[in-house]
Amino acid sequence: MAQIEWNPELSVGIEPIDEQHLKLIELLQGLEDAVRDGKDAALIEDTITNLFNYARVHFTAEEELLKKHKYPEEKLHQMEHNKFITKAFEFRESFDARKPGLNIEVVNFLSSWILSHIQITDQRYTRYLKKHGQV
Ligand SMILES: [Fe+2]
């Protein structure tokens, strides 16, 4: 898979959320590079921990925003976030420096997930918030 990169099409039109998405993508880029370059296992584990922790901070911020504005699909959105957290957690648990191919597959999965989540699922709530004049 091509390198995951921020581009204007990923903007949801809400600045603090865009900034968080950018940071999330940077963390994923860092993880992808570290796994691809066969970096030290300890460094990769730290990188995935940072990604995992930041994803939780970001998802919580989004979920609070959606709750505050009574977004009808808030629960569904939260379930999607939980899937990512579970996958990232599983990756941290099963990370094996001797099996780089398998690891890069998981990183690619996480990257694809984030991109499609931002472009499809997050755009749905931003459309709703804008329509209701809440952002
Ligand atoms: Fe989201």
Residues whose N, C-alpha, C, O or C-beta is under 5 A from the ligand:
A	BS01	LIG	E62 D122
